[in-house]
Amino acid sequence: MKLCELKDCTGCMACYNACHFDAIKLITDKMGRIVPEIHQDKCKECGLCAKACPALNPVQKNTPQTAYAAYTNNTDDRKTCASGGIATVFSRLFVENGDVVFGSAFADNQVQVMMASDDKQLEAFKGSKYVYSFPAYSYRQVKDYLNKGRKCLFIGTPCQVAGLKAYLQGRDENLLTVDLICHGTPPMAYLREHLNDLGLPENVRVAFRGEKGFNLCAFDENSKELMSKPHEEDTYFFSFIKGLTYREPCYSCQFACPERVSDITIGDFWGLSSDALNGYRGRKSVILINTDKGRDYFEKTADRITYEKREVSEAVNGNEQLRKPSRIPADRTVFERVYVEKGFEEAVKATSIYKTISKYRIKNFILHYPKMIKKKLLK
């Protein structure tokens, strides 16, 4: 048996979940990516891994029926969610009805797909995670719940949704899928190296959006803030924004297009007209309704959000990832070569992106230095 080529492997782990004989082992390649590999001694050549691979068996996509600009009516969620809080709205209604939700959270020094069945567990799903989320055996868990007649909500990247659907082989009547508009997924190894270089302890909780915008923030187990850095000054965050650090297939992503693989697509509503939602200035989400199942569920949550119907073309034109994959930066080959030899920080420093980071650091220091001195004098 053979899996798809490495250049096509998104790390969705559908094959890993599909193998009944534990013949799929996980390795970390030279670029820090977790990739599946067949353990030939255990393989029974049943073919389930290949049948579950969305790279080998493309999953049906749907043209969005409707687009909405929206934000949650819950004021607390508006403060703690990365965008308009729509994922939390969808999730909360599921658990209130006694159903389960699968989403991504920091746990055991990595980001991984986990199950939540109450509000407390849902809190860990809040916030953007600009890093690869390891699915583990979550698809098996979804299947077990579905077989027991339970309803499941799965929120993930488009390739994870495709992996789950390919794994389930159409047995998804009680499943609602929501995909997140995705730029790309850097390996968790990069973020671990970076946090270690900053002198932060393991298992810190990381957020990529603070109260002041796109900041890399780190918190301890008591939610005390240990660090907050503007994205343009941080090597990990800025290299992510510039598309330097993604997995190889992200640059040719088959899901970066208007047609969507899920029931509902959500993300930031970039390019939204300023007069939308009565000029609301807070964070706003885009909601693309892709299937009738998605529409039915949206209508159940409509009283919990403030929303306005928009043209699908407005959402697509405002977000490049709804039109085409991220472009490969010119310095990508430099980053790869240096990473193998010297690790993440040195690899970023070897690129032109680091020169831009250095300029931002100087600029921000000049801008904030007078304020820093004034604050110290007042003390």
C-alpha positions in Angstrom: 0.0 0.0 0.0 1.0 3.6 -0.6 -0.2 6.9 0.8 -0.3 10.1 -1.2 2.9 11.9 -2.1 4.4 14.1 0.7 3.9 17.2 -1.5 0.1 16.5 -1.4 -0.1 15.5 2.3 -1.9 18.1 4.4 -1.5 16.1 7.6 -5.3 15.6 7.8 -4.6 12.1 9.4 -7.6 10.4 7.8 -5.3 7.5 6.9 -4.1 7.3 10.5 -7.6 7.1 11.8 -8.7 4.6 9.1 -6.1 1.9 9.8 -7.5 -0.8 12.1 -4.1 -2.5 12.5 -2.2 0.6 13.7 0.1 0.2 10.7 0.3 4.0 10.2 3.1 5.5 12.2 3.8 9.2 12.5 7.2 10.7 11.9 8.5 14.2 12.0 10.4 15.0 8.8 13.4 17.3 8.4 11.1 20.3 8.0 9.4 19.7 11.4 6.2 18.4 9.8 4.2 15.4 11.3 3.6 13.0 8.4 2.1 9.5 8.3 4.1 6.5 7.1 3.1 2.9 6.6 4.6 0.4 8.9 4.9 -2.4 6.3 5.3 -5.2 8.9 1.9 -4.4 10.3 0.1 -3.6 7.1 -2.6 -6.0 5.9 -3.1 -4.3 2.6 -6.8 -3.7 3.2 -6.7 -0.4 1.4 -8.6 1.6 4.0 -5.9 4.2 4.4 -5.9 5.0 0.7 -9.8 5.1 0.6 -9.8 7.6 3.4 -7.3 10.0 1.8 -8.9 13.2 0.4 -5.8 13.8 -1.7 -6.5 10.5 -3.5 -10.3 10.7 -3.2 -11.5 14.3 -3.7 -14.5 15.2 -1.6 -17.5 17.1 -3.1 -17.4 20.9 -2.8 -20.4 23.2 -2.8 -20.9 26.7 -4.2 -22.0 29.0 -1.3 -25.7 29.8 -1.4 -25.6 32.9 0.8 -23.1 35.1 2.6 -23.7 37.0 5.9 -21.7 39.5 7.9 -22.2 38.8 11.6 -21.2 39.0 15.2 -22.4 37.4 18.4 -24.8 39.1 20.7 -22.9 37.8 23.7 -20.7 40.8 24.9 -18.3 38.5 26.8 -17.7 36.4 23.8 -17.1 39.4 21.6 -14.1 40.3 23.9 -12.6 36.8 24.0 -13.2 35.5 20.5 -10.8 36.2 17.6 -13.4 37.3 15.1 -17.1 37.8 15.5 -17.6 34.8 17.8 -19.7 32.8 15.4 -17.9 29.5 16.0 -18.7 29.9 19.7 -22.4 30.6 19.0 -22.7 27.4 16.8 -20.8 25.4 19.4 -22.8 26.6 22.4 -26.1 25.6 20.9 -24.8 22.1 20.2 -23.7 21.4 23.8 -26.9 23.0 25.2 -28.8 20.3 23.3 -26.6 17.6 24.8 -24.5 17.1 21.6 -20.7 17.3 21.1 -18.3 19.7 19.4 -14.9 19.0 18.0 -12.5 21.9 17.7 -8.8 22.8 18.2 -7.2 23.7 21.5 -3.7 23.9 23.1 -3.0 20.7 25.1 0.1 18.7 26.0 2.4 21.3 24.4 0.7 21.2 21.0 -2.5 22.2 19.3 -4.8 19.3 18.7 -8.4 18.5 17.8 -10.4 17.8 20.9 -14.0 17.1 21.9 -16.1 19.4 24.1 -19.5 18.7 25.7 -19.9 21.8 28.0 -19.3 25.5 28.1 -16.1 25.2 30.1 -14.5 22.9 27.5 -15.6 25.2 24.7 -13.6 28.1 26.2 -10.4 26.3 25.0 -11.6 26.5 21.4 -11.7 30.3 21.3 -9.1 32.3 19.5 -7.1 31.8 16.3 -4.4 29.1 16.3 -2.0 30.0 13.5 -0.3 26.6 13.6 -1.0 23.0 12.5 -3.6 21.3 14.6 -3.0 17.6 15.1 -6.3 15.6 14.6 -5.1 12.5 16.6 -7.9 10.0 16.6 -10.7 12.6 16.6 -12.3 11.2 13.4 -12.7 7.8 15.2 -14.4 9.7 18.1 -16.8 11.5 15.7 -17.7 8.1 14.1 -18.3 6.5 17.5 -20.7 9.3 18.5 -22.5 9.2 15.1 -22.9 5.5 15.4 -24.5 6.0 18.8 -27.0 8.4 17.3 -25.4 11.6 18.7 -25.1 14.8 16.8 -21.6 16.2 16.2 -20.3 19.6 15.2 -16.8 19.5 13.6 -14.9 22.8 13.2 -11.5 22.7 11.5 -9.5 23.6 8.4 -10.9 22.7 5.0 -8.4 19.8 4.6 -9.5 18.4 8.1 -13.1 18.6 7.1 -12.3 16.8 3.8 -10.3 14.2 5.8 -13.2 13.5 8.1 -15.7 13.2 5.3 -13.4 10.9 3.3 -12.9 8.8 6.4 -16.7 8.6 7.1 -17.4 7.6 3.5 -20.8 9.4 3.5 -22.0 8.2 6.9 -22.5 11.7 8.3 -26.3 12.4 8.6 -25.9 13.8 12.1 -22.7 15.7 11.4 -22.5 19.4 10.8 -19.1 20.6 9.4 -17.8 24.1 9.7 -14.5 25.0 7.9 -12.3 28.0 8.8 -10.9 30.2 6.1 -7.2 29.1 6.2 -4.0 30.7 5.0 -1.7 27.7 5.8 -0.5 25.6 8.7 3.0 25.9 10.1 4.3 22.9 11.9 4.0 23.0 15.7 7.7 22.4 15.9 8.3 26.0 14.8 6.1 27.5 17.5 7.7 25.3 20.2 11.2 26.4 19.1 10.1 30.0 19.1 8.5 30.0 22.5 11.6 28.2 23.9 13.8 30.9 22.3 11.7 33.5 24.1 12.4 31.8 27.4 8.7 30.8 28.0 7.8 27.6 29.9 6.2 24.6 28.2 2.5 24.3 28.0 1.9 28.1 28.0 -1.4 29.1 26.3 -0.8 31.2 23.2 -3.1 33.7 21.6 -2.5 35.4 18.3 -5.0 38.3 18.9 -4.9 40.4 22.0 -7.0 43.4 23.0 -4.8 45.7 20.8 -5.1 43.5 17.7 -2.7 41.1 16.1 -0.3 40.4 19.0 1.4 37.2 20.0 0.4 36.7 23.6 1.4 34.0 26.1 -0.4 33.1 29.3 0.3 30.8 32.2 -2.1 28.3 33.7 -3.7 31.0 35.8 -4.3 33.1 32.6 -1.7 35.6 33.7 -0.1 37.3 30.7 3.6 36.5 30.3 4.2 38.2 27.1 2.6 40.3 24.4 4.4 41.3 21.1 3.0 43.1 18.0 2.9 40.6 15.1 5.3 42.7 13.0 8.0 42.4 15.7 7.7 38.6 16.2 9.6 36.2 14.0 7.0 33.4 14.3 3.9 35.6 13.8 5.3 37.8 11.0 6.7 34.8 9.1 3.3 33.3 9.3 1.6 36.4 8.0 4.1 36.5 5.1 3.4 32.9 4.2 6.9 31.7 4.8 6.3 28.7 7.1 3.4 26.7 5.8 3.3 23.0 4.9 4.2 22.4 1.3 0.6 21.5 0.1 -0.7 24.8 1.5 0.9 26.6 -1.5 -1.2 24.5 -3.9 -4.3 24.0 -1.6 -7.2 22.5 -3.5 -9.6 24.1 -0.9 -8.5 27.7 -1.4 -11.4 28.5 -3.8 -14.9 29.8 -3.7 -16.4 26.3 -3.6 -16.4 24.9 -0.1 -16.1 21.4 1.4 -18.2 22.1 4.5 -21.8 22.9 5.4 -20.7 26.4 6.7 -17.6 28.5 6.2 -16.5 31.1 8.7 -13.7 33.6 9.1 -12.9 37.3 9.2 -15.0 39.4 6.8 -12.2 41.3 5.2 -13.2 43.9 2.6 -16.6 44.4 4.2 -18.2 47.8 3.4 -17.8 50.2 6.4 -21.6 50.9 6.4 -22.4 47.2 7.0 -24.1 46.1 10.2 -25.0 49.8 10.9 -21.4 50.7 11.0 -20.4 48.3 13.8 -16.7 48.8 14.6 -16.0 45.6 16.4 -14.7 42.3 15.0 -17.0 40.8 12.3 -17.3 37.3 10.9 -18.2 36.1 7.4 -20.6 33.2 7.2 -20.9 31.3 4.0 -23.9 28.9 3.9 -22.8 26.1 1.6 -25.5 23.4 2.0 -29.2 23.1 3.1 -28.0 21.4 6.3 -25.9 24.5 7.0 -28.8 26.8 6.3 -31.1 24.9 8.7 -28.6 25.2 11.5 -27.8 28.8 10.9 -31.5 29.6 11.2 -31.5 28.0 14.6 -28.8 30.3 15.9 -30.0 33.5 14.1 -31.5 34.9 17.3 -28.1 34.8 19.0 -26.3 36.9 16.5 -26.5 40.3 14.7 -26.2 39.6 11.0 -26.7 41.1 7.6 -27.0 39.4 4.2 -24.2 40.3 1.8 -23.2 39.3 -1.7 -21.1 36.1 -1.8 -18.8 37.9 -4.3 -18.0 40.6 -1.6 -16.8 37.9 0.8 -14.8 36.1 -2.0 -13.2 39.4 -3.3 -12.2 40.5 0.2 -10.4 37.3 1.2 -7.6 36.0 -1.1 -7.9 32.5 0.5 -11.4 32.2 -0.9 -9.9 32.6 -4.4 -6.4 31.0 -4.5 -3.7 29.4 -2.3 -1.1 31.4 -0.5 1.9 32.3 -2.7 5.4 30.8 -2.0 7.7 33.6 -0.8 10.9 34.1 -2.7 12.9 33.2 0.4 11.2 29.9 1.0 14.1 27.8 -0.2 16.5 29.8 2.0 14.3 29.2 5.0 14.1 25.4 4.3 17.9 25.1 3.8 18.8 27.0 7.0 16.1 25.4 9.1 17.5 21.9 8.5 20.9 23.1 9.6 20.2 25.6 12.3 16.5 25.6 13.4 13.6 28.0 13.2 15.0 31.3 14.5 18.1 31.3 12.3 16.1 30.2 9.3 13.8 33.3 9.6 16.8 35.5 10.2 18.4 34.3 7.0 15.5 35.7 4.9 14.5 39.2 3.8 11.5 39.0 6.0 13.7 39.4 9.1 15.0 42.7 7.7 11.4 43.9 7.7 10.9 42.7 11.3 14.0 44.6 12.4 12.7 47.8 10.7 9.4 47.5 12.5 11.1 46.9 15.9 13.1 50.2 15.4 10.1 52.1 14.2 7.9 50.9 17.1 10.6 51.7 19.6 11.0 55.2 18.4 7.2 55.7 18.5 6.8 54.3 22.0 10.0 55.4 23.6 8.6 58.8 24.7 5.6 57.1 26.3 7.9 54.7 28.1 10.0 57.5 29.6 6.9 59.5 30.6 5.4 56.5 32.3 8.7 55.8 34.3 8.9 59.5 35.3 5.4 59.5 36.5 6.1 56.4 38.7 
